[in-house]
Amino acid sequence: MGLLNGYKNEYLVEIAKEIDLDENYKNLFIADERLYRNTYSQLAIVAENTDRIGIGTGVTNPYTRNPAITAASISTISELSEGRAILGLGAGSPMVLDQLGISQRYSIETMRDTTYAIKELIGGNKVTMESKSFSMKNAELNFVSEYEIPIFIAGRGPKILALGGEIGDGVIAGAGLSSVSGMNYARENIEKGIEISEVNVDGKDIICWAFLSVAEDREAALESVIDIIIRIVHAVPVKTLEAIGIPKKDVNDLKNIEDIDCLNPQDAMDIVTDEIINQFAIAGTLEECCFRVEELINSGVGHIAVLPFENRECMTKEMLRQFSESVVEEVK
């Protein structure tokens, strides 16, 4: 499961402790989004208050931090958690990078170079390289975690998914692929990368990333995810949105909204179709969420990571409990 890095420490600890005791949850990823609370500080807090779950970035990017800093940071979490650290790495989003004046240029080359550099650094090796987005000269960590740190590549575009298949220890099929057609598209592109690396697809952990909102009132559940869906659709290229299964007309309807900040939830729900919502989210009543999860599992999805969005009926901790007890257990 994933969390935004906006929670206050006390509530984060409450969530982490409860998730740690729930066998239906395997990992806890914390986002590295915008200027919220520091991701690695929050991961450290989680590491100190849990014993079982994997702990990772969900996800960080190669632009806001030099990869050597990321390597040192995730190695620190690996030590604190005694080997439970996972590095989730994506190319970043305009919603994160634009306000910092950072250009997302050469994203695939930067992701490849970053992954290579981090693997070398956490392996105890020196790195000298001139990438298009960063440089290193005899960079070397002053400590090396004794534990293995898997690197999961996250994204939704065909090239980044293929890169994940080629060089990632696992792949996070990013927001927009939480439908049967979306995950089929993801696997097709991941397998192209796997063919290059000649690694058996069965050994690659592929995570379906989905926003989560559960409520007795379906409208209440959908309201909480509408805004982020519209913002992502606005930021993602039309070709990518069409490739993952969103009809061109629906894409254009959302792209033509001039000022999304002025759009109220009700107007947004009149524009965003259920088909688009299902591409990004598992949202609705418990029964509807059960159907969505079962549909994904029956299509071959083996690992789903849900990112909860609180709504007017349900806070995060309660939502995760309901999802585990009334959706995951029901599907099992």
Secondary structure, 3 states (H helix, E strand, C coil): CEECCCCCHHHHHHHHHHHHCCCCCCEEEECCCCCCCCHHHHHHHHHHCCCCCEEEECCECCCCCCHHHHHHHHHHHHHHCCCCEEEEEECCCHHHHHHHCCCCCCHHHHHHHHHHHHHHHHCCCCEEEECCCCEEEEECCCCCCCCCCCEEEEECCHHHHHHHHHHCCEEEECCCCCCHHHHHHHHHHHHHHHHHHCCCHHHCEEEEEEEEEECCCHHHHHHHHHHHHHHHHHHCCHHHHHHCCCCHHHHHHHHCCCCHHHCCHHHHHHHCCHHHHHHHEEEECHHHHHHHHHHHHHCCCCCEEEEECCCCCCCHHHHHHHHHHHHHHHHC
